[in-house]
Amino acid sequence: MRKTLAIALMLTATLGLAACGKKSEDKAQEANKHAEQAQQDMSKAQDKVNDAAKENAEAAKAQAESNEAAAKEAPKN
């Protein structure tokens, strides 16, 4: 009786562990998909930051040129 009970418990535990393994694999695959998506989103955000930095640099250059032109014209008036 005890041997049968022990075998039944071991079989139940084995099946329980086997069933849990599938879920963790699915969760790992899902986590990898989310990580890839996050990486792509971060890449897009970095591209936008780079574009904004370029625009700021161009605006600063244009402002400097405008200030220089204004300084040249100021003594004429």
PDB file of N, CA, C and O in Angstrom:
ATOM      1  N   MET A   1       0.826  -1.192   0.000  1.00  0.00           N
ATOM      2  CA  MET A   1       0.000   0.000   0.000  1.00  0.00           C
ATOM      3  C   MET A   1       0.872   1.258   0.000  1.00  0.00           C
ATOM      4  O   MET A   1       0.634   2.185  -0.775  1.00  0.00           O
ATOM      5  N   ARG A   2       1.874   1.283   0.866  1.00  0.00           N
ATOM      6  CA  ARG A   2       2.744   2.449   0.931  1.00  0.00           C
ATOM      7  C   ARG A   2       3.543   2.628  -0.359  1.00  0.00           C
ATOM      8  O   ARG A   2       3.763   3.745  -0.827  1.00  0.00           O
ATOM      9  N   LYS A   3       3.968   1.500  -0.918  1.00  0.00           N
ATOM     10  CA  LYS A   3       4.737   1.575  -2.147  1.00  0.00           C
ATOM     11  C   LYS A   3       3.867   2.132  -3.278  1.00  0.00           C
ATOM     12  O   LYS A   3       4.338   2.945  -4.074  1.00  0.00           O
ATOM     13  N   THR A   4       2.641   1.716  -3.354  1.00  0.00           N
ATOM     14  CA  THR A   4       1.718   2.191  -4.378  1.00  0.00           C
ATOM     15  C   THR A   4       1.443   3.681  -4.197  1.00  0.00           C
ATOM     16  O   THR A   4       1.387   4.429  -5.173  1.00  0.00           O
ATOM     17  N   LEU A   5       1.275   4.105  -2.958  1.00  0.00           N
ATOM     18  CA  LEU A   5       1.033   5.504  -2.667  1.00  0.00           C
ATOM     19  C   LEU A   5       2.259   6.357  -3.032  1.00  0.00           C
ATOM     20  O   LEU A   5       2.124   7.448  -3.587  1.00  0.00           O
ATOM     21  N   ALA A   6       3.442   5.846  -2.714  1.00  0.00           N
ATOM     22  CA  ALA A   6       4.668   6.570  -3.034  1.00  0.00           C
ATOM     23  C   ALA A   6       4.840   6.704  -4.546  1.00  0.00           C
ATOM     24  O   ALA A   6       5.219   7.769  -5.034  1.00  0.00           O
ATOM     25  N   ILE A   7       4.567   5.645  -5.280  1.00  0.00           N
ATOM     26  CA  ILE A   7       4.670   5.686  -6.746  1.00  0.00           C
ATOM     27  C   ILE A   7       3.654   6.667  -7.320  1.00  0.00           C
ATOM     28  O   ILE A   7       3.971   7.418  -8.242  1.00  0.00           O
ATOM     29  N   ALA A   8       2.441   6.665  -6.785  1.00  0.00           N
ATOM     30  CA  ALA A   8       1.405   7.584  -7.259  1.00  0.00           C
ATOM     31  C   ALA A   8       1.812   9.031  -6.989  1.00  0.00           C
ATOM     32  O   ALA A   8       1.612   9.900  -7.837  1.00  0.00           O
ATOM     33  N   LEU A   9       2.380   9.290  -5.814  1.00  0.00           N
ATOM     34  CA  LEU A   9       2.822  10.643  -5.497  1.00  0.00           C
ATOM     35  C   LEU A   9       3.960  11.080  -6.403  1.00  0.00           C
ATOM     36  O   LEU A   9       3.982  12.226  -6.853  1.00  0.00           O
ATOM     37  N   MET A  10       4.904  10.192  -6.678  1.00  0.00           N
ATOM     38  CA  MET A  10       6.013  10.530  -7.572  1.00  0.00           C
ATOM     39  C   MET A  10       5.511  10.801  -8.985  1.00  0.00           C
ATOM     40  O   MET A  10       5.975  11.732  -9.642  1.00  0.00           O
ATOM     41  N   LEU A  11       4.575  10.000  -9.448  1.00  0.00           N
ATOM     42  CA  LEU A  11       3.999  10.190 -10.775  1.00  0.00           C
ATOM     43  C   LEU A  11       3.268  11.528 -10.852  1.00  0.00           C
ATOM     44  O   LEU A  11       3.391  12.245 -11.845  1.00  0.00           O
ATOM     45  N   THR A  12       2.510  11.866  -9.815  1.00  0.00           N
ATOM     46  CA  THR A  12       1.792  13.136  -9.773  1.00  0.00           C
ATOM     47  C   THR A  12       2.767  14.314  -9.776  1.00  0.00           C
ATOM     48  O   THR A  12       2.560  15.298 -10.485  1.00  0.00           O
ATOM     49  N   ALA A  13       3.821  14.204  -8.986  1.00  0.00           N
ATOM     50  CA  ALA A  13       4.813  15.278  -8.923  1.00  0.00           C
ATOM     51  C   ALA A  13       5.518  15.431 -10.267  1.00  0.00           C
ATOM     52  O   ALA A  13       5.767  16.554 -10.707  1.00  0.00           O
ATOM     53  N   THR A  14       5.840  14.325 -10.919  1.00  0.00           N
ATOM     54  CA  THR A  14       6.500  14.367 -12.218  1.00  0.00           C
ATOM     55  C   THR A  14       5.602  15.026 -13.261  1.00  0.00           C
ATOM     56  O   THR A  14       6.069  15.864 -14.033  1.00  0.00           O
ATOM     57  N   LEU A  15       4.346  14.667 -13.293  1.00  0.00           N
ATOM     58  CA  LEU A  15       3.412  15.259 -14.236  1.00  0.00           C
ATOM     59  C   LEU A  15       3.208  16.744 -13.939  1.00  0.00           C
ATOM     60  O   LEU A  15       3.076  17.554 -14.856  1.00  0.00           O
ATOM     61  N   GLY A  16       3.184  17.089 -12.677  1.00  0.00           N
ATOM     62  CA  GLY A  16       3.043  18.492 -12.294  1.00  0.00           C
ATOM     63  C   GLY A  16       4.223  19.317 -12.765  1.00  0.00           C
ATOM     64  O   GLY A  16       4.044  20.426 -13.268  1.00  0.00           O
ATOM     65  N   LEU A  17       5.421  18.793 -12.608  1.00  0.00           N
ATOM     66  CA  LEU A  17       6.616  19.500 -13.062  1.00  0.00           C
ATOM     67  C   LEU A  17       6.665  19.600 -14.588  1.00  0.00           C
ATOM     68  O   LEU A  17       7.071  20.622 -15.141  1.00  0.00           O
ATOM     69  N   ALA A  18       6.252  18.541 -15.250  1.00  0.00           N
ATOM     70  CA  ALA A  18       6.249  18.557 -16.711  1.00  0.00           C
ATOM     71  C   ALA A  18       5.257  19.591 -17.237  1.00  0.00           C
ATOM     72  O   ALA A  18       5.532  20.257 -18.235  1.00  0.00           O
ATOM     73  N   ALA A  19       4.122  19.730 -16.587  1.00  0.00           N
ATOM     74  CA  ALA A  19       3.115  20.697 -17.009  1.00  0.00           C
ATOM     75  C   ALA A  19       3.610  22.123 -16.779  1.00  0.00           C
ATOM     76  O   ALA A  19       3.314  23.014 -17.575  1.00  0.00           O
ATOM     77  N   CYS A  20       4.346  22.343 -15.721  1.00  0.00           N
ATOM     78  CA  CYS A  20       4.858  23.688 -15.420  1.00  0.00           C
ATOM     79  C   CYS A  20       5.949  24.104 -16.400  1.00  0.00           C
ATOM     80  O   CYS A  20       6.099  25.292 -16.686  1.00  0.00           O
ATOM     81  N   GLY A  21       6.702  23.157 -16.910  1.00  0.00           N
ATOM     82  CA  GLY A  21       7.796  23.481 -17.817  1.00  0.00           C
ATOM     83  C   GLY A  21       7.308  24.167 -19.079  1.00  0.00           C
ATOM     84  O   GLY A  21       7.985  25.060 -19.590  1.00  0.00           O
ATOM     85  N   LYS A  22       6.184  23.788 -19.581  1.00  0.00           N
ATOM     86  CA  LYS A  22       5.636  24.368 -20.799  1.00  0.00           C
ATOM     87  C   LYS A  22       5.312  25.846 -20.605  1.00  0.00           C
ATOM     88  O   LYS A  22       5.593  26.668 -21.477  1.00  0.00           O
ATOM     89  N   LYS A  23       4.728  26.176 -19.475  1.00  0.00           N
ATOM     90  CA  LYS A  23       4.351  27.562 -19.224  1.00  0.00           C
ATOM     91  C   LYS A  23       5.579  28.458 -19.115  1.00  0.00           C
ATOM     92  O   LYS A  23       5.583  29.581 -19.620  1.00  0.00           O
ATOM     93  N   SER A  24       6.608  27.966 -18.464  1.00  0.00           N
ATOM     94  CA  SER A  24       7.793  28.802 -18.312  1.00  0.00           C
ATOM     95  C   SER A  24       8.487  29.018 -19.662  1.00  0.00           C
ATOM     96  O   SER A  24       9.056  30.083 -19.900  1.00  0.00           O
ATOM     97  N   GLU A  25       8.443  28.032 -20.531  1.00  0.00           N
ATOM     98  CA  GLU A  25       8.999  28.208 -21.873  1.00  0.00           C
ATOM     99  C   GLU A  25       8.210  29.257 -22.642  1.00  0.00           C
ATOM    100  O   GLU A  25       8.786  30.107 -23.322  1.00  0.00           O
ATOM    101  N   ASP A  26       6.882  29.189 -22.529  1.00  0.00           N
ATOM    102  CA  ASP A  26       6.037  30.174 -23.197  1.00  0.00           C
ATOM    103  C   ASP A  26       6.316  31.569 -22.652  1.00  0.00           C
ATOM    104  O   ASP A  26       6.383  32.540 -23.407  1.00  0.00           O
ATOM    105  N   LYS A  27       6.476  31.659 -21.342  1.00  0.00           N
ATOM    106  CA  LYS A  27       6.752  32.962 -20.734  1.00  0.00           C
ATOM    107  C   LYS A  27       8.112  33.483 -21.179  1.00  0.00           C
ATOM    108  O   LYS A  27       8.275  34.684 -21.395  1.00  0.00           O
ATOM    109  N   ALA A  28       9.078  32.602 -21.315  1.00  0.00           N
ATOM    110  CA  ALA A  28      10.408  33.021 -21.758  1.00  0.00           C
ATOM    111  C   ALA A  28      10.358  33.530 -23.199  1.00  0.00           C
ATOM    112  O   ALA A  28      10.976  34.546 -23.518  1.00  0.00           O
ATOM    113  N   GLN A  29       9.632  32.836 -24.065  1.00  0.00           N
ATOM    114  CA  GLN A  29       9.494  33.278 -25.453  1.00  0.00           C
ATOM    115  C   GLN A  29       8.766  34.617 -25.521  1.00  0.00           C
ATOM    116  O   GLN A  29       9.135  35.495 -26.302  1.00  0.00           O
ATOM    117  N   GLU A  30       7.736  34.765 -24.704  1.00  0.00           N
ATOM    118  CA  GLU A  30       6.983  36.010 -24.682  1.00  0.00           C
ATOM    119  C   GLU A  30       7.860  37.152 -24.161  1.00  0.00           C
ATOM    120  O   GLU A  30       7.803  38.272 -24.669  1.00  0.00           O
ATOM    121  N   ALA A  31       8.663  36.858 -23.152  1.00  0.00           N
ATOM    122  CA  ALA A  31       9.567  37.880 -22.620  1.00  0.00           C
ATOM    123  C   ALA A  31      10.596  38.289 -23.667  1.00  0.00           C
ATOM    124  O   ALA A  31      10.951  39.464 -23.761  1.00  0.00           O
ATOM    125  N   ASN A  32      11.073  37.339 -24.447  1.00  0.00           N
ATOM    126  CA  ASN A  32      12.023  37.667 -25.516  1.00  0.00           C
ATOM    127  C   ASN A  32      11.381  38.550 -26.574  1.00  0.00           C
ATOM    128  O   ASN A  32      12.015  39.477 -27.078  1.00  0.00           O
ATOM    129  N   LYS A  33      10.135  38.273 -26.912  1.00  0.00           N
ATOM    130  CA  LYS A  33       9.432  39.107 -27.885  1.00  0.00           C
ATOM    131  C   LYS A  33       9.282  40.527 -27.365  1.00  0.00           C
ATOM    132  O   LYS A  33       9.485  41.495 -28.098  1.00  0.00           O
ATOM    133  N   HIS A  34       8.923  40.641 -26.082  1.00  0.00           N
ATOM    134  CA  HIS A  34       8.770  41.972 -25.497  1.00  0.00           C
ATOM    135  C   HIS A  34      10.111  42.695 -25.427  1.00  0.00           C
ATOM    136  O   HIS A  34      10.175  43.907 -25.635  1.00  0.00           O
ATOM    137  N   ALA A  35      11.166  41.970 -25.141  1.00  0.00           N
ATOM    138  CA  ALA A  35      12.495  42.579 -25.084  1.00  0.00           C
ATOM    139  C   ALA A  35      12.914  43.086 -26.463  1.00  0.00           C
ATOM    140  O   ALA A  35      13.485  44.170 -26.579  1.00  0.00           O
ATOM    141  N   GLU A  36      12.631  42.305 -27.509  1.00  0.00           N
ATOM    142  CA  GLU A  36      12.945  42.737 -28.876  1.00  0.00           C
ATOM    143  C   GLU A  36      12.149  43.990 -29.242  1.00  0.00           C
ATOM    144  O   GLU A  36      12.683  44.919 -29.847  1.00  0.00           O
ATOM    145  N   GLN A  37      10.868  44.005 -28.869  1.00  0.00           N
ATOM    146  CA  GLN A  37      10.026  45.165 -29.161  1.00  0.00           C
ATOM    147  C   GLN A  37      10.541  46.393 -28.413  1.00  0.00           C
ATOM    148  O   GLN A  37      10.575  47.495 -28.962  1.00  0.00           O
ATOM    149  N   ALA A  38      10.934  46.197 -27.171  1.00  0.00           N
ATOM    150  CA  ALA A  38      11.474  47.312 -26.393  1.00  0.00           C
ATOM    151  C   ALA A  38      12.764  47.829 -27.013  1.00  0.00           C
ATOM    152  O   ALA A  38      13.001  49.036 -27.045  1.00  0.00           O
ATOM    153  N   GLN A  39      13.591  46.923 -27.502  1.00  0.00           N
ATOM    154  CA  GLN A  39      14.844  47.331 -28.137  1.00  0.00           C
ATOM    155  C   GLN A  39      14.567  48.144 -29.404  1.00  0.00           C
ATOM    156  O   GLN A  39      15.240  49.142 -29.663  1.00  0.00           O
ATOM    157  N   GLN A  40      13.587  47.722 -30.184  1.00  0.00           N
ATOM    158  CA  GLN A  40      13.222  48.461 -31.394  1.00  0.00           C
ATOM    159  C   GLN A  40      12.677  49.846 -31.036  1.00  0.00           C
ATOM    160  O   GLN A  40      13.001  50.838 -31.689  1.00  0.00           O
ATOM    161  N   ASP A  41      11.852  49.899 -30.001  1.00  0.00           N
ATOM    162  CA  ASP A  41      11.300  51.187 -29.576  1.00  0.00           C
ATOM    163  C   ASP A  41      12.409  52.106 -29.071  1.00  0.00           C
ATOM    164  O   ASP A  41      12.388  53.308 -29.336  1.00  0.00           O
ATOM    165  N   MET A  42      13.363  51.555 -28.356  1.00  0.00           N
ATOM    166  CA  MET A  42      14.481  52.357 -27.867  1.00  0.00           C
ATOM    167  C   MET A  42      15.322  52.873 -29.039  1.00  0.00           C
ATOM    168  O   MET A  42      15.810  54.003 -29.010  1.00  0.00           O
ATOM    169  N   SER A  43      15.484  52.050 -30.052  1.00  0.00           N
ATOM    170  CA  SER A  43      16.235  52.467 -31.238  1.00  0.00           C
ATOM    171  C   SER A  43      15.522  53.615 -31.950  1.00  0.00           C
ATOM    172  O   SER A  43      16.160  54.578 -32.373  1.00  0.00           O
ATOM    173  N   LYS A  44      14.212  53.511 -32.081  1.00  0.00           N
ATOM    174  CA  LYS A  44      13.437  54.581 -32.705  1.00  0.00           C
ATOM    175  C   LYS A  44      13.538  55.862 -31.889  1.00  0.00           C
ATOM    176  O   LYS A  44      13.686  56.950 -32.445  1.00  0.00           O
ATOM    177  N   ALA A  45      13.459  55.728 -30.571  1.00  0.00           N
ATOM    178  CA  ALA A  45      13.550  56.904 -29.709  1.00  0.00           C
ATOM    179  C   ALA A  45      14.927  57.548 -29.832  1.00  0.00           C
ATOM    180  O   ALA A  45      15.039  58.773 -29.858  1.00  0.00           O
ATOM    181  N   GLN A  46      15.967  56.735 -29.907  1.00  0.00           N
ATOM    182  CA  GLN A  46      17.318  57.274 -30.052  1.00  0.00           C
ATOM    183  C   GLN A  46      17.464  58.002 -31.383  1.00  0.00           C
ATOM    184  O   GLN A  46      18.112  59.047 -31.452  1.00  0.00           O
ATOM    185  N   ASP A  47      16.866  57.458 -32.435  1.00  0.00           N
ATOM    186  CA  ASP A  47      16.899  58.137 -33.734  1.00  0.00           C
ATOM    187  C   ASP A  47      16.223  59.508 -33.648  1.00  0.00           C
ATOM    188  O   ASP A  47      16.712  60.487 -34.210  1.00  0.00           O
ATOM    189  N   LYS A  48      15.098  59.565 -32.941  1.00  0.00           N
ATOM    190  CA  LYS A  48      14.401  60.840 -32.790  1.00  0.00           C
ATOM    191  C   LYS A  48      15.244  61.831 -31.986  1.00  0.00           C
ATOM    192  O   LYS A  48      15.278  63.022 -32.298  1.00  0.00           O
ATOM    193  N   VAL A  49      15.922  61.335 -30.952  1.00  0.00           N
ATOM    194  CA  VAL A  49      16.791  62.210 -30.162  1.00  0.00           C
ATOM    195  C   VAL A  49      17.923  62.741 -31.030  1.00  0.00           C
ATOM    196  O   VAL A  49      18.271  63.919 -30.953  1.00  0.00           O
ATOM    197  N   ASN A  50      18.495  61.874 -31.855  1.00  0.00           N
ATOM    198  CA  ASN A  50      19.572  62.312 -32.752  1.00  0.00           C
ATOM    199  C   ASN A  50      19.079  63.357 -33.748  1.00  0.00           C
ATOM    200  O   ASN A  50      19.763  64.345 -34.013  1.00  0.00           O
ATOM    201  N   ASP A  51      17.891  63.129 -34.295  1.00  0.00           N
ATOM    202  CA  ASP A  51      17.322  64.101 -35.229  1.00  0.00           C
ATOM    203  C   ASP A  51      17.090  65.446 -34.538  1.00  0.00           C
ATOM    204  O   ASP A  51      17.370  66.499 -35.110  1.00  0.00           O
ATOM    205  N   ALA A  52      16.586  65.406 -33.327  1.00  0.00           N
ATOM    206  CA  ALA A  52      16.348  66.638 -32.584  1.00  0.00           C
ATOM    207  C   ALA A  52      17.657  67.366 -32.296  1.00  0.00           C
ATOM    208  O   ALA A  52      17.717  68.594 -32.364  1.00  0.00           O
ATOM    209  N   ALA A  53      18.693  66.617 -31.979  1.00  0.00           N
ATOM    210  CA  ALA A  53      19.998  67.233 -31.716  1.00  0.00           C
ATOM    211  C   ALA A  53      20.539  67.900 -32.978  1.00  0.00           C
ATOM    212  O   ALA A  53      21.115  68.986 -32.907  1.00  0.00           O
ATOM    213  N   LYS A  54      20.357  67.260 -34.128  1.00  0.00           N
ATOM    214  CA  LYS A  54      20.796  67.863 -35.391  1.00  0.00           C
ATOM    215  C   LYS A  54      20.028  69.150 -35.674  1.00  0.00           C
ATOM    216  O   LYS A  54      20.612  70.150 -36.091  1.00  0.00           O
ATOM    217  N   GLU A  55      18.724  69.118 -35.446  1.00  0.00           N
ATOM    218  CA  GLU A  55      17.908  70.304 -35.669  1.00  0.00           C
ATOM    219  C   GLU A  55      18.330  71.434 -34.728  1.00  0.00           C
ATOM    220  O   GLU A  55      18.385  72.596 -35.132  1.00  0.00           O
ATOM    221  N   ASN A  56      18.627  71.090 -33.480  1.00  0.00           N
ATOM    222  CA  ASN A  56      19.085  72.110 -32.530  1.00  0.00           C
ATOM    223  C   ASN A  56      20.414  72.705 -32.967  1.00  0.00           C
ATOM    224  O   ASN A  56      20.622  73.913 -32.854  1.00  0.00           O
ATOM    225  N   ALA A  57      21.307  71.871 -33.463  1.00  0.00           N
ATOM    226  CA  ALA A  57      22.600  72.365 -33.926  1.00  0.00           C
ATOM    227  C   ALA A  57      22.425  73.288 -35.132  1.00  0.00           C
ATOM    228  O   ALA A  57      23.070  74.333 -35.216  1.00  0.00           O
ATOM    229  N   GLU A  58      21.557  72.904 -36.057  1.00  0.00           N
ATOM    230  CA  GLU A  58      21.294  73.742 -37.222  1.00  0.00           C
ATOM    231  C   GLU A  58      20.650  75.067 -36.814  1.00  0.00           C
ATOM    232  O   GLU A  58      20.972  76.116 -37.372  1.00  0.00           O
ATOM    233  N   ALA A  59      19.742  75.016 -35.843  1.00  0.00           N
ATOM    234  CA  ALA A  59      19.096  76.238 -35.376  1.00  0.00           C
ATOM    235  C   ALA A  59      20.111  77.151 -34.691  1.00  0.00           C
ATOM    236  O   ALA A  59      20.069  78.369 -34.864  1.00  0.00           O
ATOM    237  N   ALA A  60      21.008  76.573 -33.927  1.00  0.00           N
ATOM    238  CA  ALA A  60      22.033  77.377 -33.258  1.00  0.00           C
ATOM    239  C   ALA A  60      22.963  78.027 -34.280  1.00  0.00           C
ATOM    240  O   ALA A  60      23.375  79.176 -34.119  1.00  0.00           O
ATOM    241  N   LYS A  61      23.287  77.282 -35.324  1.00  0.00           N
ATOM    242  CA  LYS A  61      24.142  77.829 -36.380  1.00  0.00           C
ATOM    243  C   LYS A  61      23.433  78.976 -37.100  1.00  0.00           C
ATOM    244  O   LYS A  61      24.035  80.014 -37.373  1.00  0.00           O
ATOM    245  N   ALA A  62      22.164  78.779 -37.401  1.00  0.00           N
ATOM    246  CA  ALA A  62      21.391  79.825 -38.071  1.00  0.00           C
ATOM    247  C   ALA A  62      21.266  81.056 -37.180  1.00  0.00           C
ATOM    248  O   ALA A  62      21.345  82.186 -37.662  1.00  0.00           O
ATOM    249  N   GLN A  63      21.072  80.840 -35.888  1.00  0.00           N
ATOM    250  CA  GLN A  63      20.982  81.967 -34.949  1.00  0.00           C
ATOM    251  C   GLN A  63      22.299  82.715 -34.877  1.00  0.00           C
ATOM    252  O   GLN A  63      22.312  83.945 -34.824  1.00  0.00           O
ATOM    253  N   ALA A  64      23.399  81.992 -34.875  1.00  0.00           N
ATOM    254  CA  ALA A  64      24.715  82.632 -34.846  1.00  0.00           C
ATOM    255  C   ALA A  64      24.937  83.445 -36.109  1.00  0.00           C
ATOM    256  O   ALA A  64      25.454  84.560 -36.041  1.00  0.00           O
ATOM    257  N   GLU A  65      24.557  82.907 -37.261  1.00  0.00           N
ATOM    258  CA  GLU A  65      24.698  83.632 -38.522  1.00  0.00           C
ATOM    259  C   GLU A  65      23.816  84.877 -38.525  1.00  0.00           C
ATOM    260  O   GLU A  65      24.224  85.932 -39.012  1.00  0.00           O
ATOM    261  N   SER A  66      22.623  84.754 -37.989  1.00  0.00           N
ATOM    262  CA  SER A  66      21.710  85.887 -37.911  1.00  0.00           C
ATOM    263  C   SER A  66      22.273  86.969 -36.996  1.00  0.00           C
ATOM    264  O   SER A  66      22.217  88.156 -37.318  1.00  0.00           O
ATOM    265  N   ASN A  67      22.810  86.560 -35.868  1.00  0.00           N
ATOM    266  CA  ASN A  67      23.418  87.531 -34.946  1.00  0.00           C
ATOM    267  C   ASN A  67      24.619  88.222 -35.582  1.00  0.00           C
ATOM    268  O   ASN A  67      24.824  89.422 -35.396  1.00  0.00           O
ATOM    269  N   GLU A  68      25.402  87.468 -36.325  1.00  0.00           N
ATOM    270  CA  GLU A  68      26.575  88.034 -37.001  1.00  0.00           C
ATOM    271  C   GLU A  68      26.144  89.050 -38.058  1.00  0.00           C
ATOM    272  O   GLU A  68      26.729  90.127 -38.175  1.00  0.00           O
ATOM    273  N   ALA A  69      25.119  88.695 -38.822  1.00  0.00           N
ATOM    274  CA  ALA A  69      24.614  89.605 -39.846  1.00  0.00           C
ATOM    275  C   ALA A  69      24.035  90.863 -39.207  1.00  0.00           C
ATOM    276  O   ALA A  69      24.214  91.966 -39.723  1.00  0.00           O
ATOM    277  N   ALA A  70      23.356  90.698 -38.104  1.00  0.00           N
ATOM    278  CA  ALA A  70      22.784  91.852 -37.411  1.00  0.00           C
ATOM    279  C   ALA A  70      23.884  92.742 -36.862  1.00  0.00           C
ATOM    280  O   ALA A  70      23.762  93.967 -36.878  1.00  0.00           O
ATOM    281  N   ALA A  71      24.947  92.140 -36.381  1.00  0.00           N
ATOM    282  CA  ALA A  71      26.061  92.926 -35.844  1.00  0.00           C
ATOM    283  C   ALA A  71      26.756  93.708 -36.946  1.00  0.00           C
ATOM    284  O   ALA A  71      27.213  94.826 -36.707  1.00  0.00           O
ATOM    285  N   LYS A  72      26.848  93.152 -38.142  1.00  0.00           N
ATOM    286  CA  LYS A  72      27.469  93.850 -39.267  1.00  0.00           C
ATOM    287  C   LYS A  72      26.626  95.042 -39.734  1.00  0.00           C
ATOM    288  O   LYS A  72      27.163  96.078 -40.127  1.00  0.00           O
ATOM    289  N   GLU A  73      25.309  94.881 -39.685  1.00  0.00           N
ATOM    290  CA  GLU A  73      24.413  95.924 -40.144  1.00  0.00           C
ATOM    291  C   GLU A  73      24.182  97.023 -39.104  1.00  0.00           C
ATOM    292  O   GLU A  73      23.797  98.134 -39.468  1.00  0.00           O
ATOM    293  N   ALA A  74      24.401  96.748 -37.862  1.00  0.00           N
ATOM    294  CA  ALA A  74      24.105  97.710 -36.787  1.00  0.00           C
ATOM    295  C   ALA A  74      24.904  98.999 -36.932  1.00  0.00           C
ATOM    296  O   ALA A  74      24.306 100.065 -36.786  1.00  0.00           O
ATOM    297  N   PRO A  75      26.194  98.990 -37.204  1.00  0.00           N
ATOM    298  CA  PRO A  75      26.933 100.251 -37.307  1.00  0.00           C
ATOM    299  C   PRO A  75      26.496 101.100 -38.505  1.00  0.00           C
ATOM    300  O   PRO A  75      26.679 102.317 -38.482  1.00  0.00           O
ATOM    301  N   LYS A  76      25.935 100.502 -39.531  1.00  0.00           N
ATOM    302  CA  LYS A  76      25.534 101.236 -40.737  1.00  0.00           C
ATOM    303  C   LYS A  76      24.370 102.178 -40.448  1.00  0.00           C
ATOM    304  O   LYS A  76      24.260 103.234 -41.070  1.00  0.00           O
ATOM    305  N   ASN A  77      23.524 101.815 -39.536  1.00  0.00           N
ATOM    306  CA  ASN A  77      22.343 102.632 -39.242  1.00  0.00           C
ATOM    307  C   ASN A  77      22.775 103.755 -38.410  1.00  0.00           C
ATOM    308  O   ASN A  77      21.957 104.592 -38.028  1.00  0.00           O
TER     309      ASN A  77
END
